[in-house]
Amino acid sequence: MIKIFNKIPFLCLILCIVSCTKDNDAPDGGNDMIWDIGPTGINIRLIDEEGNNLLDQETEGNWVGEKMTIGFRDKSYSAIWTYDEYEEFVKNPDSRAIMPVFHGLFWTGVLPTVNQKGACLGFGEFDGASNQEMSLTFMIEQINTVFEFKFTHACEWINNEPKISNHITYNGKIIKGTILEIILPKNQN
């Protein structure tokens, strides 16, 4: 009986050695990582010929509060001018996952990702972990002009890591990123 108990620690040691491997010996190179890819969306900046932000309330001739819509998948979304992004985020703090929450078209004030450029209109959010290709129309009712553009978001897995790219196609030009700048005259109202 004592001989069996003497062999148990030795057997446990052998099991531990056999079951544990170096990271480099694992089939995938030991790259076990959980990725939490944030949502994506589109930011629209309205600027004048001099580059002044026409969605900043301090700018003379700004367009803040005017009726604007975006068309997407056979639906029209009107701009929401009282949206407070921080309060909306605080309402859902119970998860570490960054889930997309679709808000439609909303005035952002200042987004952290574009804070050097100031206020803009945001449209989204969409799942950042999947590929997206969207055709959209943006309209400002007062000047009765429609701006058509496409947004492409790609999330590809290369060597166990996500490679994310975004671009907007507008007036035949490809713009890298998620910010579309539209040049407008100053608002006369």
Secondary structure, 3 states (H helix, E strand, C coil): CHHHHHHHHHHHHHHHHHHCCCHHHCCCCCCCCCCCCCCEEEEEEEECCCCCECCCCCCCCCCCCCCEEEEECCEEEECECCCCHHHHHHCCCCCCCCCCCCCEEEECCCCHHHCCCCCCEEEEEECCCCCEEEEEEEEEHHHCEEEEEEEEEEEEEECCEEEEEEEEEECCEEEECCEEEEECCCCCC
